[in-house]
């Protein structure tokens, strides 16, 4: 089993206050996020599950995957989900120089911006309300999540100066961990989710087995409890 924390400790949130970890909410709102896509094997299925529950989510996309799968990116956008930056090549910030890392993030941003421009969008915050037969959703293109959750304060400051909101998470599903059972993946979320939680999943091949088991059950469970799923604004 890999070393990670399923529930983010409060001390992390206090030490890195400028990063978004969760929302303070008295309402029954959950923020689902999906990292590493888009890919044809998993992302369309995720979108199908979300649509069944009228759920919105945030997809932190790898620039290279957007370039390879533009039609899937288009579908994410057109169905009203928020889109964030997950670097161009899924870089580990601890193994990359500040200049190279920033360059890679900005390259991914160019890819995102170009796709949104083609689709007729613009760079303002999107609304979380469902959109039917109206204008394309307005997406905040400056959400950023560092791969592996690794990001030094120096790199974070550079990104923040460029206008990026660094989004971390409150609950880690650990869907990527092949050493845990699919039931454990589900339990990770059910035991730790609260109002306003940001939950991290991965629309990747590595996470597919656990994700396909856990996501439908999570959507059904919390929908039955009166929760709504929103994209990060």
N, C-alpha and C positions, 0 to 999 in steps of 0.2 A: 504494500500500500504506500502511496506517495505521501509526502509531508505537506499538508496544507490545512487551513482553517476553514471549516464549513460556515461558521458564523463569525463575521468580522468583529473583533474585540473593540470595545469603546475607546481604548487607548489609541488605536490606529486612527480613529476618526478625530480624536483630539489632537494628535500629532500632525495630521495632514488635513487641517480644516478647510483648505481651499479646494480639496477634491470632493466630489459628490459621492457619498456612500449610500445614502437612503434619503427618503423624504419624510419630514415630520408631518404626519397626517392623522387626523381623527376619523377620516373617512376610510371606507373599505376599498382602498386602491392598492394595486400591486403593479410593479414595473418589471416586466419580463424583458431580458436582453439576450441576444444571441450573437456569439463571436465566431469569427473565422470564415464565414461564407462570403459571397453566395456560391453554392455548388449544386449541380443538378441532382445529386443523389439524395440530398437532405432538405435543402431550403424550400423547394416547392411543397414538400410534405408539411413542413412547419407552418407555412402560410395557409395551407388547407386547414390545419388544426385551429389556428387562430381565427380563421373566418367562421368556423363552426360555432364559436363562442363570442363572435363580434368583439374579439380582443385585438388591441393594438399593442405593438411591441417596438423595441429599438434594436436595430441590427448594426453591429460594429463590423464593418466589411473590410476585408483585405483588398487593397487596390488591384493587385494582380488577379484576384478572383473576379473582380468586377469586369476587368478587361476581357477575361476569358468567358464570362457568362453574363453579358450585358442584358439579355432578355429577362433573366431572373432578377437582376437588380431593378429593372424597369417594373417588374411585378411587385416587388417590395414597395417601391415608391408609389405606384398607382393604387395600391391597396391601403395607403394612408399610414404606413409605419414610418417611424423616424429612422434616420440613417446616421451612423457615426463612423469615425475613422479608426482603423485598427492597423495602421501602417501599410505601406505598399507590399512588404514582403514578410510580414509577421516577425519583425526583429525583436530580439531580446535586448532591451536597453542597457543591461549590465555588460553586454559584450560588444557594444557599439559606441563609437565616439559621439559626442554631442552633435557635432556638425553633420555627421553621416546620418544620425538618427533623425534630426530635424529635417534634413533633405528628403529622407524616405517618407516621413509623415506628410510633408508638403506635396510630394509626388502623388501620394494617395489622395490628397485633397483635390489636386488638379483633376484626377480621374473622376472623383465624385462630382465635382463642380461641373465638369464637362457633360456627364450623363444627365445631371439635373437640368442643365441648360438645354440640352437636346429635347428633354421631356417637357420643357416649358415652365420649369420651376424657378424659384428665386431664393436668395439667402436670408430668409427670415424665419423666425420660429413658427413651426407648424402648430395647428390646433389639434387637440386630441379627439374632437368630435368626429363621428363617422361622416363620411362624405359620399353622397350619392348624386351622380349626374351633375356635379358642380365642377368648379375649377380644380386643377391638380392640387394635392396637399402641399402646404408650405413646410419645408423641412429645415430644421436647424442643422446645417451641415458642419458645425464646428464642435460637435461632441467627439471626444477622443478617449479611447481606452487602450492602455498599454498592454501589448501581449505579455502573457505570464504575470500580469499585475506588477511588473517591475519597472520602476521609473524613479530616478534620482531627483532630488529637489532642484538641482541645477537644470536638468532637462525639463522638468515640470515648469519652472519659471519661464524658460524660453518659449515653451508651447503656450503658456497662458498669455504671454506678451503678444503672441500671434493671434490671440482671440479664442483659443481652444478651452472648452470646459472639460476638465479631466474627470471622467466617470469611472468609479470603481464599483464596489458592490457590497451588499449587506449579507447576502446568502449565496454560497457557492454550491451548486448542485453536485459538482464533481462528476458530471456525466462523462467526462473525458477519461476517467480512471477505470481502466479495464479490469483492475484487481478487485473492484467492489461489485456487488450484485446490483441488478436493476432495481430491486426492492430498496436497497440502501440508498441509492440515488434519490428515489422518491421520498424516503424518510428524511434525507438531508433537508429537503425543501419544506416538507410538512411540519417538521419539528421546529424550524427556525424562522419561518416567515411571519412577519407582522405587518400591520397597516403601514404602507409607505415603503415596504422593502423593495430593493433592487435585487433581482435574482439573475444569476448568470448561468446560461446554457451555452452550448456550442452547436452550430449547424455544420458539423464536420463529420467525416467518416469515422474518426476515432470515437466520437461520442454517440454515434448513431444508435447503437443497441440500447443504451441506457435512456437516451432521449426519447426514442419511440415508445418506450414503456412508460416513462414518467410524465411526459408533457401532457398527453390527453387526460390522465388522471388528475393532474394538478389543475388544469383548466376546468374540468368538471367539478372537482371538489370545491374550489374557491368560488366558482360561479354559483353553485348551489348554496353557498354561504352568503351570497349577496355582494361579493367582491366584483369590481370591474378591473380590467387590465388596460393600462394606458401606456402610451409612448412617453419617453422622457422629453419634456418640453425644452 
